[in-house]
Amino acid sequence: MNRQRSNQTITFVAGKKPNLIHVGIIGAALGGLAFDKFVLRAEADTVVPIEAVEQPTGMGASADSQAIPRNTEPLGKRFEKAGQRLSLPAFRRLDAFSEPAAEVVLQAESENPTPQSTGFASRHHLTAVLSQPSGDIAVVDGRLLKIGDTVEGVELIKIETDGAVFKLGEQEIRLPLDRPGLDR
């Protein structure tokens, strides 16, 4: 037999082409409805009461098979209870407005105490020391400082590997490098 092939194509009206995503969403919705109807909304009379279950007694019966408690509660109520137990911690974890607990940092006393009558060292923290070919950089309160820069009128005069030295008049103030959890 001689068959002719036609070059016919199915054309859809613009915007009416079925989309695989839409079909998947509809299928998931129908599956969810079926799950809800047949599993979550099970009635109490569909669960077999413990008295109706035949339990072997006598010589051949083991103590394990007799001691198994059977849950005769409807499935819908069990799922509700499980959902309540699981949902509360999730709300606490996902609370974007809660503040993290404050960290307690103990600072050890240094062997060579420097006079800090101005309180400069208590207000400012050195968080990093960067060695650069163009000159060392100290990071104080998030600001990059080179030798000669000032913070509150206090001039940075020296950058060391474990701290920075500032000068206020004749007084030198040393800011140690903050290293939480590391002994110096």
Secondary structure, 3 states (H helix, E strand, C coil): CCCCCCCCCCCCCCCCCCCHHHHHHHHHHHHHHHHHHHHHCCCHHHCCCHHHCCCCCCCCCCHHHHCCCCCCCCHHHHHHHHHHHHHHHHHHHCCCCCCCCCCCCCCCCCCCCCCCCCCHHHHCCEEEEECCCCCCEEEECCEEECCCCEECCEEEEEEECCEEEEEECCEEEEEEECCCCCCC
